[in-house]
Amino acid sequence: MGDLSRLFRPRSVAVFGGWWAENVIEQCQKSGFDGEIWPVHPKRDEIRGIPCYRSLADLPGPPDAAFLGINRHAVIEVAAELSAMGCGGAVCFASGFAEAGEEDLQDALVAAAGDMPLLGPNCYGVLNYLDGAMLWPDQHGGRAVDSGVAIISQSSNIAINLSMQARGLPMAYVACVGNQAQTSLADMARSLLADPRVTAAGLYIEGIVDAADFAAMADEAMAAGKPVVAIKAGRTAAAQAAASSHTAALAGDGAASSAFLARCGVIEVDSPEDLMETLKIMHLHGRLAGRRITAMCCSGGEAGLTADLAGDLPLEWPSIPDDNLGRLGETLGPLVALANPLDYHTFIWGDEAKMTDTFAAMMGDWVDISVLAIDFPRDDRCSDEAWHPAVAAMKAAGRKTGTKTAMLGTLAEGVSESWADRLTDAGIVPLCGFEHGLQAIARAAAPAPAAGWRPHAALPEPATRTLLDEAASKALLGGAGVSVPRGATADAAGDLADAAAGLTAPLVLKGLGHAHKSEAGLVRLGLSPDELADAAEAMTSGRAGGTNGGTNDETNGAQGFLVEEMAPPPVGELLVGLRRDPVYGISLTVGSGGVTAELLGDVATLVLPVGRDEICAAIDGLRLAPLLNGYRGRAAADLEAAVDAIAAMATVIEADPAIDEIEVNPLMLGETGTGALAVDAVIWKTDPHDRSPDEKDPDRETDT
């Protein structure tokens, strides 16, 4: 893939097609594009007053950019001709390629383009608000800017909708990636972020083509001081299916995608509103140096609501320094309670000098961002004259103290587009709505991770998987240093007494050959050696009851037995899962373990490789963490041993591409210094050569 700069910042644009192409010309004319526009049409003499060229051969030279608004079959020949003549890049608007099951047609398009950059197919194009070049066949809501953020979206309609924002966010570019057949979202982000006029990037992601390359792009953005903010679709099964059918993108596991983005230093948000609000902070201030915030409000209601909505966010509300308290007392008088958030009342409303002194006293090097809660009157039936001193005071106080500032509206409607633009021009972030605004501040305050991380190479989904039984799984993990209970195996019930010789009762008996033995009634606890044979007979005969309330049938019968010493009561239990992800390489899930693991849903996900500190942080973020750390005088769990075990499991799957998944549940944690024991474990393996991206059989698992 070649240099994208000519495509994104063209001086000449060739346009192919009828109605859609005419729209592209219209958008370029409306934006004041001062480059050359070359319509190519075999029958029309002119389009919007511009003479048409009959063919590519008639063009004055190779265009910097081309918009291909023609059908999916004709576009292949045109792409080949453009590439041969040295065109700087093309947008393929047509759909009906890989997203519709036509992979061969998409491959032919990519081959035709050769080294020429190609966006799409199934792509709306690019809006360049810096230079007025609009390779875009529809209306949009942006306007000319000198600098701003780049919006890059896998959904053309989402891109159009975002361009219509009226929240004071300067947009330098809005670009669509379509199917990413040749040029990926990471390629586009890398090129747009290289423009010195671009301050940050906002992404709408459905699928990532190359996770390692995406991580490299994010690294480059961090090094340049240009934050990247993203919405990732596909966190639910329904959304993953929609993403796949939309752009033929493989969404990957939702939890793994969030973990991947976080490790890359990309700030993930949940909604378009969150994207806009967070990008506004990034455009003016970049990442915040810390989490310390002050807020000024002119009513107790606003101060209380601010504190409540920020209560669950990772923000810090520092106490006001003594010197600053004295200054506040001088401007506000004795009737105002001095606290952070500050209700400064309305005694000084309209007095710009006193408001400046008050706001400045809430700012300084002890604060990372200072916020003024304010809603402007409607401009269709009210006057905003009395609000001007507050804005001027906030601007002056921020400049005087060198503090980053924002204004926070109760509702999005409380900050009109005209006021949002004026605040942005003044260096004050216009945050539209308490909830989204405070969440944006919290996200901007999150520390950036260390640079240089790359995920492991992703492997395609295997066509089939084979389950190692628990005994074989534990033998493999035990060989890597994971502690497992003492035990032995037996093929038949009559062999169990001999197998258990040397083991200390009470004992656990498990039927082999099933991933979920409790549900199948294949686990018996607290047995003596004399009770083993009867318990085993019950398992093989179908008389053993499962935890689901029923009894196992002959398909659930044990395929051999594992007898082990029972583990002592633990301080806590963890679930540890490692699995290969077809997009992100290998994911690690750590959570509250035991039989209620799925019910509690208390989990954290990371993407490998990870260090010990990251594993510790994941455990510490669980709701279970206080219990593990010695809740109310209880003994603390051996977390060092837990981290050792998890790191060892990670080494096992990293070292063997035939291992598709490892799950230990529970990993029982003893008191500090007594270790961690993998009480139950399963491993899924596959032939590493039997991985086909085209074979996705939901019944692919087999038991052995």
Steps between C-alpha positions, in 0.01 A plus 500: 500500500646832390509849649152632579588869506393572141168324555425686824633840387449507123551786259320314221196274530360267232135403546337198334129424480164668483290629787741405778790657314299816449451519876876480553551796269225693679665445839839613368345813352311582819817465706697734275746237380747689282662200333406347166190282458490262204164327439533184289183388322460333159176681407460824693658823380514671837417446867416804713660731246824305469582341160513119504780280370389198297765265636802476724725542199362851449597627847772769521706268718482256788257632763600525863171339601209325333145429610361185337122530507445219250377141532705227665598329176598809301705634789766230466609604151501869594707430812758318291524789251531758778775299666690466173492876435627590850185617677560596864210292632136413453176462695288200398141588582342181365386224734433131438850370567624293797225634726254328263703181468682608182856456625634416152366825359662694784831321441480599133445863597803500729713339230384761249593785733852367544715756682238773469333573837139384499233581758216252524322351326163579658639839601363855499840667483675791671405849613797737530386811687851644503541529123143467375552173311179299533514150351151448637169433319258633759423783737708552814502737793856623532661827403843640424752493787868575545556201730294228659449130555482223242192277510552159339206264477421155368140609465425767243169585662661539841755730337225715349322518834816600686568773244166657600611561860430847639715471813796720414736223385724617213525219245797502266405180316214252491598181319346159437689174460233268360614139469871576558577281200836669448530806722427434866359727764846508658654608168254786474542608861878496466486722191245748638677530835820588312332824389629765746157664494337189650487498881342161578310215337156356565430151371186298443628142475316188391798278432879526514690345210847482657516542877878542511492774238215673682707489821794651312278782372377569853860508622590755235202713597602493868855597408365794301278610789184441298243298697282239334142446620282215373159339502532126438189329367455127545496463879191280474431201278236694308739790440775262388264348244396846380863608463585190300210546261565873470866513403613136510691596814582245768409677823685277744400442860348810661692481827823427314446798270459733798811357663692536175401863450588588859843338470562689175424830675178553306226655713185293450160665539148361492299738285523771234433761771793371703717503189421865428548621859827311550639621168429860596724464803766330290486771234562785745690337787616153401521240773474650845803472728293352781155448648476812721195711423332808644150616414328835549120522503263784577251277682507226758296282267764512229780438750319201649411354162858542380633317806242222468557436131876500551479276805563173316755646260877475557536872574662672797348806669791665686443720803545871440841620629495739796631797303231450238233473771605844620471645151156343455385645831599847385296479177202294616451619858396305811170360371654259250620156614839438343540149360576312181265491308439866584155656513605863457136618511403802289632780722775574247302415184575760234811635678772385261789600727368314805401200291851489353656508847259232624560267209877553516497401868354164392784449253874452512764228497294297748233447232508313166177650365254755632135496396233769512145364504294731284201485266439777251148635437317405184603732220153506342313658791756610764797733540844365590657838576532427872700184425783681322688599820508136616655385173753784499589424863554130428722583205704751700537271803617210285762714329613657826555165672592284201220259588306298245135600504158382391142617526241237586136528397230316692350394168647491152240762408648732763804566281392620156718450194586869486609501864685170459698648211581816696615302801720279283657808341570627853676175597217387727353155435120521454368183664140427407322321784614421854521122461678483165721796591622354829556161339707670230716666765553166674604337174734785414660460843579131455877447483647384172659152501863431425590513132640219290245227573384270221252210520588146405424400144137402452412159359182421305220315674567122498259276313490256792625489857582207729449504876785369711356330804563652840782264589691577181430872536632505856806301402581759235446793736683329785802455276505877449506571873129532579416324827231230466355255756663161550302241309488195277288364214312177448326355196231315694326515836672184616843657453437801725606343829844422365525841332417676827765318698732760647244781480368657818124513556264674464508444126337647191380278216449643153380339180722586206404607150280802572578870524215568746502203733291646783202556270531141374513354851860388458647647820476348851665663801611384844534130422693233684695239300224245568237726343679556170374194312131559577530867403665403173229243423237768551676723250523234231144376554339844482394499867718799596305824521635813333497851642231596251253294698484210256694179457755428235401274213722252322653775287628661819659184634857518628783401268740402773550650845723744686532466877672779695559622851250769598645848526471682833243782522641799310507869585360566154450348157593636158399406150786518251436463129733538203377470144615578152313783335495518118560877515698581815722195545453363852268634767524442875192512722529513879194505721314378804509123475307197615157375401355854508759647261256550212229628733723765659661618176784658698778485242786697350646434157850566369669430167835324507785557543455637851731568793452414866392855580216477250381168643512647851302804389238278334449302821496816709221639282263211573212536742653197670825690570414626853436141609832387354681786673377406848148635541401589860788321663485187288822346377632642173535273197833404348479738205866454409433131448189585298699727270770232465238245396332734251834598347592132466171425323566787262840353420338166416262639236760742364744215443265261321287613201307172525343617827184694425364557850587442866254535785567452869199536727557524780854604572478467878705754695631411842619744762808708420797269462298180451459511123232473234352171377342432159213279618324462165653550156417437136703562186369509145750411228493512123719406211680834432476424127124445525409866534287635219353852509214371286393212724303605806302199620314569825522126579874486449596358842571130553579315820783255555 
